[in-house]
Amino acid sequence: MSYEEVYKSWQTDPEGFWMQAAQSIDWDTPPTKALTVHEDGLYDWYADGMTNTCWNAVDRHVDAGNGDRTAIIHDSPITGSKTEITFAELRDRVARLAGALRDKGIEKGDRVIIYMPMVPEALEAMLACARLGAIHSVVFGGFASNELAVRIDDAKPKAIIAASCGLEPGRVVRYKPLIDGAIDLSEHKPEFCVIFQREQDLATLGPLDHDWHAFQQGVTPAECLPVEGTHPAYILYTSGTTGQPKGVIRQTAGQLVALNWTMKNIYNVDPGDVFWAASDVGWVVGHSYICYGPLIHGNTTVVFEGKPIGTPDAGTFWRVISEHKVKSFFTAPTAFRAVKREDPTGAFVKKYDLSCLGQVYLAGERADPDTITWAQTQLNVPVIDHWWQTETGWAIAANPLGIEELPTKLGSPAVAMPGYQVEILDDGGHPIKPGELGAIAVKLPLPPCTLPTLWNAEDRFRDSYLTTFPGYYETGDAGMIDEDGYLYIMARTDDVINVAGHRLSTGGMEEVLADHPDVAECAVIGVTDQLKGQMPVGFLCLNNGSGRAPSDVVGEVVQLVRDKIGPVAAFKQAVVVERLPKTRSGKILRGVMVKIADGQGYKMPATIDDPAILDEIKDALQTIGYAKTS
């Protein structure tokens, strides 16, 4: 079937479409219907089904005779170690850990915070919780004590599972002091902690702490506990830099069905193929496509501890792909830009046999056309931008290679996936015509795997996502749809700036800046201007070895924006900086930059390690007359 036929089959019979997809999952009690709509307008998927996530991700593959297939490849260039774990070994390890947790009182519905680096034990902890029906909440390893404490108080976990440390190139991040600090700060006190000791930093254990290995000795392995289809599999807190983080809930059955569907239809892999998402288990990509999606579908998943460059060189990605025979590779555009900046000619790409690689996927932020073009040229495979959110758990829009490869349009994550009716709305909530910029919204109900609500915060869920445009899910992104149905994500809604009455996308300007051959990475923000309301300012990171004078590049990009967007953009100021401030997941902190520019003062985000980055941004803005002292 073609994409158009598949999408139309969903439009014609949504219930039938998702019931058919559910047949690929093992059920203890099969659901009798897909969608249940409640009187309050909220809804659930597969509400009367009973199943278990861990069974579907691990045990069923062993029962099917695939226990010898590799489930996890752990590759750590930081420690120089590589490990492979089969599905049979993974089942035994997870069952033993689940048994130990059960013996300490962890039951269905209990919350467990997981605070781990990129090691197989992180996935084992997630799966052990799922095996018992416990609800895990993975927190990015290395988050500051205050950020961890906020999540402890919201989730109220009975236990914390953590490692003694995380590793980054050239430094060890000690986790135990951060955990102790978080527990001191939090009002809720977990009953116990389980610590996986790493030789790079052995933690001193307290009276409530248990050593990972000793904790599991002599226990009876736990079997999988069937849970309702609506039972929360996990809580994942969105990584906002201010305010209370939102606890996104992922329900068990919807996650199983939707993620399993995506592995073939979007990512074009068959059971047994190697899939690598170069992310972290602390982010939604790590949940959906390091842990659950690949394992549910019977794929080998790569757990990678390191950076795309510097461990030891700009060829790390290609070495891992070649060595482990990765068929589908998923990373963030910022990672590719970092590699491109170090290796603009692709010299490291040519060192490796990448014949195993079938396709590359980019997500997490807008993939600028220059980055996609560079990757396509170097790798000679489809490079697919696709768009989704922590809230949805899987792609809203993509190029579904497993169904058919659609033509690539640079700057677009392609078309809506089944389950998503995407529309562009004006401020009044009315659909607008193709090619016009507006708010991106999705007609309700959202498909399986998407958030049904927020953890203990239904009113906030409604206010955040359902109130602005009744009958729609508000994505918070702005963009447009062209005549062919291709979606363009231009900016967060907050990043659409108003210059003398003209609504302009900062993302569109960034696209032009990134097209300059000397620009490795860029960001555009709107700053307050007394005459025109807002004015755009660009920040440029140049390619290593560019050799160009910054003033020359600035002059050229200003002219580029004038030529390609027009004088209406009023783009007259840009500045070269060494680095841009980012979250740990690689997203540029444009909001913080705007606060610096407008003199509002700024709070150091917990995700930024180096205050010098923000100081450089402030100095750069002051040199062009925008940063006000605060």
N, C-alpha and C positions, 0 to 999 in steps of 0.2 A: 504493500500500500504506500501511496505517496503521503507526504506531510499533510497536504490539503485534505486527503481522504481520512487520515487519522484524526485530524482536528475536527473535521465535520462529524465524524462518528461520535466524538465526545459531545459536540454541540447538540446533536440530534437526540442522544440518549446518555446523559451524564451518569445516571445510576448504572445503566448497563455497562458503560465503559469501565467504571471503577470496580464493579463487581467482577468483570472479566479479569482485570488486572489483579484482583485479590486472589484469584485461583493459583497464582504462582507462589503463594505464601502457605506455610503449614499452619493449620488451625486446630486447636483442641475442640472448639465449637465454632463452626463456620458461621459468618454473619448471614442474616436473612435479607438485609438491605444495606445499602451503602450509606445513605445520608439520613440523619434524624434532625429535624428542625424543631426547636423548642419555642414555647409561647413567647419567651422574652427576645426572640430573634436570633439567639445564638444557636449553634448547631454542632453536631458531632458526626464523625465517620466511623462506621463499623461498630456501632455502640453495643450490639448484642453478640458480637464475636468474642471468643476467648483464645488467647495465643500467648507466646512468650518471645521476646526479642532475642534473647541469648540462644534459644533453641534454633531459631531461624538463621542466626548469624554463624553458629558454630556446630551444634550437635547434629542437625539434619544433614550436613555435608559428610560428617563421619558416618552416620547411618546409611547414607547413599553410597558408601564405599570410597569416598574421597578423603579419608582421614590422612593419607600420606601427602596430599596436596599442600603446598606451602600457603599458609594463611597470612603470616606477617614476615616481612623482611625489615630488619632494623639495620640502618646504615648510619653510623656516626663518624664523620670525618674528624670531629673534635677529639674523640677518644681513639680513633683508628680501628674501631671494632665493627664487625658485621655479624648478624645473627639471623637465622631462619627458624621459624616455628611452624609446624604443621597444624592442620585443623585438629588432629587427634591430640597433639600436645597442648594446643590452646584449650581444648575442652577440659582436659585434666587440670590444667593450671587454674582455669577460671572456676571450675567446680570446687576445687580445694579452697580457693580464696573465699568463694561464696559460703562454703561450709564453715569457715572460720568466722566470717562476719555473722552468720546465723547463730553460731554458738555464743557470740557476744551480744545477742539480742536484736540484731538488725532484721526487721520484718518488712513485709509488703507495706508500702506507703511511707516508710521512714526515709528521711533525706540523708544523703551522704555527700559531703563536699570532697572533690578530688582536685588535688593541687600538685600536678606532676609535670615533669619535663617530657620531651619526646623520646620516651622509652616504651617498649612493649607492655610493661606493667601498667601504664596509663590506660591502655585499651582493656587489659585484663580487669582492672578495677571497674571500668564502665560496664563491662559485660557481666561481672560478678554481681553488681547491683541489679542489672536487668534480670539476671537469673532468679533473684529472690523477689523481684517486684519492688525493690527499693528504688527511690527516685534520686538519681545523681545530679549534682551540679558541679560541672568542671569549671574551675577558675584558672585563668592563665597563670602558669607558674612564674613567679617573680613579681606578681602584682604586690603593691605595697600593703602593709598591715592594715591600714585604714580601709582600703578597697576590699580586702578580704573580710574584714570585720563587718562591713555593711552587708555583704552577702551572707555571712553567718547569721546575722540578726534577722534577715529576711527569710532565708530558707529554713532556719532552725534545725541544722543537721544533728543527727545522733552521733555521727562519727566524721572524722576527717581522714582521708587516705592521701598520703603525700610522700615525696622523696626528700632525702636529706639536702639535696642541692640540684640546681640546674647548671648547665654548661653553655657558655657562649665563647666564641673565639677569643682567647686571651684572658678569660675571667670565669670565676666560679661564683654563682649566685646561691648563697646559703638560704635555704628555705625554712629551716627549723626556727631561726630567730623571728622570721616574718610571721610564721604560724603562731608562735608564742605571743608575739606582739598583738596579733589580731584577736586571739582569745582573751587577752587582757583588756582589749578595747571593747569587745562585744558584750552585750548584756546576756545573750544566750550562750551557754557553755556546753560544747559537745561532751559526750560521755567518755570518749576515748579517741586516740589517734593511732593510725598504723603508718609506720615510717619505713620506706624502702631506702636502705642505706646504700649510698654510692661511695666508692672508694676515694673519689676526689674530695669529699668532705663528709666525714662520719659525724653524725649529730649525736649530741648527748641527750639520751632519752629520759623523760621525766616519769613520774608514777602513773600517769594516764596513757603513756606511749607504749606501743608494741612494735617490736622489730618485725618487719615484713615476713621473713622466713620462719622465725621462731613462732610467730602468730599462727602459722598454718600447719605446724607439725602435729601429727596425731589426730587430725580432724577427719570427720566423715564427709566426703564430697557431697555437695548439695545438688539435687535435681532441679530442673527448671519448673518454676511455679507459673501455671497459666494465669493470666490477668485479663481484665476486661479490655476490649479494644480502645476504650477511652482513657484507660489508666495512664497517667503521665509517665513517660519514659525518662524524661529529664527536665530540668530547669536550666536555661542558659541566659545569663544576664547580659544585656546589651552593654557594650563598652563605652558608655557615655563618659565625658570628662567632667561633667558637672551634674549635680542633682542625684536623686535616687535612681540607680539602674533599674531597668525593667526586666522582670523575670519571665522570659518567653517559655511557654510550656510546649512540649512536643508529645503528642499522644502516641501510644504504642502501635496500634494497628495502622493508622494513617502513615506513620513513618515507614513501617515495613513495606507497605504496598507501593507508596510513591517512590521511595529510594530504589527499590528493586526495579521498578519500571524504568527509571532514569538510566540505570547502568548500561543497558543495551540501547535504548531508544535515543538517548542524548549522547552518552559517552562512548558508544559503539564498542563495547567489550563483551566477550563471552565468558562464561565461567571458566576459570583456569588462567585467564589473561592477567597480566600484571598491571595494576592501576596505581598511579602515584599522585597524590595531592600534596604539594609542598606547602603545607600550612602548619598549624599547631592545633593540638586537641582542645585548646582553650577557646577556639573560635568555632563558628558554626560549620565552616568547611571541614574542620577536624572531626566534628561529630558526624556529619553526613557522609563525608567522602574519604576520611582516613579510617574511621572505625566502622560505622554501620553499613553504609551503602555497598562498598566492595565485599564485605564479609557476608552480608545477606545474599548477595548475588553469586557467591562462590568464587570471587576473585582474590588474587593475592594483593595485599595492600602494603605499600612501602611506608615505614615510619622513619623519617629522616631527621637527624639532629645536627643542625649546622646552618650555614648561610650560603646563598648562591655564589658569593665570591669570598675569597679570603680563606677558604678551607679545602685545598690550599690555594686555589686560583679561580679564574673566571670560567673554568671548565667543569666545575663540580656538578652542575645539573646534567651535563652531557655524559659525564663519567657514570653517574648513577643510572641514567636511562640505558646506556649501553651495557653496563655490567649486569643489571638485573632484568634486562629485556622488557622494559616498560613499553606497553602499547599505547596507553592514554596517560597524558601528563597534564596536570591542573596546577596553575600557580597564579599569582597576582601580577598585574602589569608592572607594579613597582619593582618586583624581583627581576623581570626581564629588562627593565630600564637600567637597573643596577649592573646587570651583566653587559648590556649594550654599551654602557658608559665605559666599562673597563675593556671591552673587546668589540669596538664598533665594526671591525672588519670580519668578525666571526672566525678568527684564527683558531680559537680553542674548539669551536664546533667541529672543525675539520679533523681534529685529532682522534675523533671517536666514530665508531660504527653505529649509526643511529637507524639502521635499516629496520629495527624492531618497532620504531615509533610510528604510530598511525595518525595521531592527531594531538593537538595541544589546545587546552582551554584556559581562558583568562577570565577572572572575576574578582570582585572585591572593590573595584573602583572603575571608572571609565578607562577603557583601553584605547589610547590615542592611536590614530591610524599609522603614525610613524613607527611605533613599537610593533604593531601587527605586521606591517610591511617588512620590517627588519627581520622578524622571526620567520615569516613565510619564506623570505629569500634565503636565510641561513639554513633552515630545517627542511624546506621543500615538502611540507605536509600542511594540511589545513590548520590554521590558527584561528580558533573560534572564541570570540568574545561572547560571554553570556551574562545575564543579569539576574540576581536574586538577592535575598536579604536574610538576616538572622531570623526574622519573623516567619519567612516562608519555608526555610529549610531545604529548598531545591529551586531550580531555575524557573523564573517567570517567563523569560524570553531566552531563546537559544537557537542555534542551528542544529537540528536533530540528526546528526550524522548516521545514527543507527537506523533511521527511517529513510532519509535521503539527504544528500548534501545539497543545500540550497546555495544559490549564488551569494558570495560574501559582499557586503556593502561596508566599506571602512567607516568606522564610527558608530556602527549599529550592532547590538547584540542579537540581531535578526528578529525572529517572530515569536508570538506568544505560544506557549506550550499548552497542550490540552489541560483543561481545568482553570485556565486563566483567560478571562475576557477583559482585555486591557483597553482602556479608553483615555483620551486626553480631554481634560475638563478645564473650563475657565473658572474664574473666581466664584461664579455663581453656581458651579456644579453642572454646567451644561456642556455636552460634547462639542468640540470645535473641529474645524475641517482639517484634512491632512496638510502637513507642512507647517502648522502653526504651533508655537510653543505654549505649553500649559502644564497643569498638574497631572501626573500620571496616577491613575486610580484603577482598581480592579473590581469588576462587578462581583457582588456576593452571590452565593457562597464561594469562599476560597476552596481549593482542592484539598485532598488528604495530605497530611504532614504539616500543613500550615498551622499557625498558632490558633487555638480555640479561644484563648483568653490569656491574661497575665497571672502569674502566681500571686494569689491573695490580693488581687487588684483589678477586679472586673470594671469598676467605674473608670479607672485610669485607662484600661484597655479600650473602653468605648470612647473616651475623650481623645485618646491618642490616635485612634485608627478609624473610627466609624462615624464620628460626629460631623466632621467638616463636609463630607459628601454622603448624605444618607443613601444607603443601598450599595455603597462602595467601600472598599478598603483603601485608605489613603496611604500611599507608599512613601510620601515625603520627598519624592524625586520629581523633577521637572523634565519635560522632553517633548517629543512630537512623534507622530506616525506618518510615514510617507504613503504615497498612492498604492504601493505594493504591500502595505501592511507591515513594513519593517519599523521597528521601534528604535528611537534614538534617545538615550539618556544623556541629557545635557548638563545637569547639575542637581544638587539637592535643591528643594524648593527655596530654601534660604539663600542659595547662591545665585538665584536669578536676580540681577541687579537692575535698578531703574535709573537710567542715565537720561536726564532731561526728558522724562516721559516715555522713553523707549525701554521695553523689557528686553534685556540682553542676557545671554547665557555665558557665564564665566567658562563653562566647559567648552563652548564653541571657540572662545579665544585661546584656551589652552591647546586645543587641537591645532590651531594655526602656529602657535609658538613651538610646539613639539615637532612641527614639520621642518624647522630650521636644522640644518645638518650639524651644527655645533651644540645644540641643546639636547642634553640627556634627560632632563626632567624639568617640570615647570609647574607653577600654580598661579592662578589669577584670583584676586579677591576684590571686592568692592569696598571702597573706603568713602567715608562721608565727605561730601563736597558742598560748600555753601551755595554755589551757583547752580550746579546740575543735579544736586541730590546725592548722587553717588558717582564715583569715577573708578575705573578699573586700574589696578596696579599688578604688574607681572613680576614673578620671581623665577629666575633661571639658574639651573645647575648645568654647567658645561661639561661636555665629554672630556675625559682625561686625554691630555696630549693635543687638545684642540689648537693651542698656540695663538688663538685669536684674542685681541684686546676686548675686554668686557664691553667697553663703550661702543665698539664697532658692532658687536652682536646685538646689543640693546637697540641701536639705531636701525638695524636690519629687521628685527622682529616687530618694532613699532610700524615700520613701513609694510611688513607682511600683513599685519592685522588691518591696516588701512586699505591695502589692495584687495584682501580676501573677504573682509566683513564690511569695510567701508568707514567713512568718517563718522557715521552714527555711533560707532563703538567708543569714540573718544578715547582710544587707547594711546596714551602718550608717555607713560612712565613704566619702566621696568628696571630691575636691578639684579645683578648677578650675586648669588650666595653659594656657599659651599654645600650646604645641606638644607633640607626642608624639615620642619617638625612633623613627626608622624606618630600615630598610635603604634602599639606593638604589632598590630596586624597589617601595618603598612599604609594606612589611610592618612592623608595629609590633614593636619589640624588647621584648616582654613579659618575656622571660627576663632581660634586663639590668635591667629595672625590679624584678623579684623579687629579684635579687641586691642591689640597692641597699637594698630594704626589709628584707632579712634580714641586712644588715651583712656580707655575704660579700666585699665589695669587688667591683669590676668593672673589666674591661679595656675600654678605649675601642674599640668596633668600628671596623674600617677603613671601614665604610660610613657612619659618622657624621662630618659635617664640623664640627659646632659643639658643643664640650663644654658650652656653656651650657645646652643642652637637658637633658642628664643632671643638671647641677647644679640646674636648676629642679625636676626630678622629685624629687631628693634633698631639697631644701628643703621641697617640698610634703609629702612623706612625714613629714618631721620635725615639721611643724606639726600633724599629726594623730597624732603619737606612734608612728609605725611605723618610720621610717628610723633604724637604729642607726648610730652613728659607726663608721667603718671606716678 
